[in-house]
Amino acid sequence: MDLQDQLKNLFPDHVSENLSEDNKDNSNGLWIQDEPIICKYEKRKGKPITILEGYTGAAEDFKQLAKELKTKLSVGGTFKGDKIIIQGDYRDKIMNILISKGFNVKRVGG
């Protein structure tokens, strides 16, 4: 039982509007930006890859996002030079995941 649950038990009629808005905007701890993240498709050595670039937040947040995407899609990938490289063409799925997290995403390359 966390602090919010304890407060709800003590004050059942109270509605905290400020806390609920803050949690909606930044619930996953990542910095949401105004510029869109660019999601593009390339082939390297004959194999398809999906590249995400254009994130202006902290590098650690972008690494965390890369790890989440790789786990949800069950694919390999890496974080190199301010880019996330995912093995395979998963643009649609990645864009849906990022949009559900609150990011603006722009599709580039086919």
Steps between C-alpha positions, in 0.01 A plus 500: 500500500663825391446855616230575242291204615536604863387853418200366310402295804529803729326744262271303267318809365815695405598509131858603428501648151863618492651160576291314246596742220871470580485121495327496161761724336809320628390162635794303361773738616607595147526858382228569243618743232334734252695391192404161352721195526594387149430134425667383180566176317829394341668188375853424612679202350169389351318488834224743604544727802291771663679813622364747757670837532429856605448456876621812683478371857765326708694214344411273793129553431553410134688183605210409729257553212715278276493224760121525535449481123729199462323321784147572372585401143722204601769602253863600509629851472745754632548859606780673309579867451162642607315245286304188584552223245243217505548186292214456253229721355284583805413861414125464553529320834769738627297803397193364683705438816654848491168672432342317793786632719424856386776559244458667162632267229575570135532215251779538243617271219227309326 
